[in-house]
């Protein structure tokens, strides 16, 4: 389930906006047209944290063990590259829902 447009006004949500939300700790996204706030589902936070942290570390550990790479610098660089790819993937696949706590509009 991916989030591509606002449920209220059908305004398209840009990939860049979702990427910034994921990159900076799953910050809420506010629709620029109607002001509805969307938050990341809790289950996606845990799942994509695994994608961006655990899976790259495990893959690098296995790859460096197979090829006999002992340099810690190369291992760290591999983890950073794989984690970056994972963040880009997460921004495309993450699910958002309307926040329970919407801002109150002033009726003046």
C-alpha positions in Angstrom: 0.0 0.0 0.0 1.6 3.2 -1.2 0.6 6.7 -0.6 0.3 8.8 -3.8 -2.4 11.4 -3.2 -4.5 13.1 -0.6 -7.7 11.3 0.3 -9.5 14.5 0.9 -8.6 16.7 -2.2 -6.8 14.2 -4.5 -3.7 16.4 -4.5 -0.6 14.4 -5.6 2.0 13.8 -3.0 5.5 14.0 -4.5 8.1 11.3 -4.0 10.5 14.0 -2.6 8.0 14.8 0.2 7.7 11.1 1.2 11.5 10.7 1.0 12.0 13.6 3.4 9.4 12.2 5.8 11.2 8.8 5.9 14.7 10.2 6.0 13.9 12.5 8.9 12.3 10.0 11.3 8.9 9.5 9.7 7.7 13.0 10.1 4.1 13.7 9.3 3.1 15.0 5.8 0.7 17.9 5.5 -1.3 18.3 2.3 -0.5 21.7 0.8 -4.0 22.2 -0.6 -6.4 21.2 2.2 -4.1 20.9 5.3 -4.9 17.3 6.2 -2.0 15.7 8.2 -0.9 12.2 7.3 1.3 10.0 9.6 3.2 6.8 8.9 1.5 3.6 10.0 3.3 2.1 13.0 3.7 -1.3 11.3 5.6 0.4 8.5 8.0 2.1 10.9 9.2 -1.2 12.3 9.3 -3.0 9.0 11.3 -0.3 7.2 13.6 0.2 10.2 14.5 -3.5 9.6 15.0 -2.7 5.9 17.2 0.2 6.5 19.3 -1.1 9.4 19.3 -4.9 10.0 19.1 -6.2 6.5 22.1 -4.1 5.2 24.2 -5.1 8.2 23.4 -8.8 7.8 24.1 -8.7 4.0 27.4 -6.9 4.4 28.4 -9.4 7.1 27.6 -12.3 4.8 29.3 -10.7 1.7 32.4 -9.7 3.5 32.7 -13.2 5.1 32.3 -14.9 1.8 34.9 -12.7 0.0 37.3 -12.4 3.0 37.1 -8.6 3.3 38.4 -7.6 6.7 38.6 -3.8 6.3 36.1 -2.2 8.6 36.0 0.9 6.4 34.8 -1.1 3.4 32.2 -2.8 5.6 30.9 0.5 6.8 30.8 1.9 3.3 28.8 -1.1 2.1 26.3 -0.7 4.9 25.9 3.0 4.1 25.3 2.3 0.4 22.8 -0.5 1.1 21.0 1.6 3.8 20.7 4.5 1.4 19.1 2.2 -1.2 16.8 0.9 1.4 15.7 4.4 2.4 14.8 5.2 -1.3 12.8 1.9 -1.4 11.1 2.7 1.8 10.0 6.1 0.7 8.3 4.6 -2.3 6.5 1.8 -0.4 5.6 3.3 2.9 1.9 3.7 3.9 0.4 6.8 5.5 -2.9 7.4 7.2 -4.8 10.4 8.3 -3.7 11.7 11.7 -6.1 11.4 14.5 -5.1 14.9 15.7 -5.9 17.3 12.9 -5.2 21.0 13.3 -8.2 23.1 14.3 -9.2 25.7 11.7 -10.1 29.1 12.8 -13.6 30.0 11.5 -13.1 33.8 11.7 
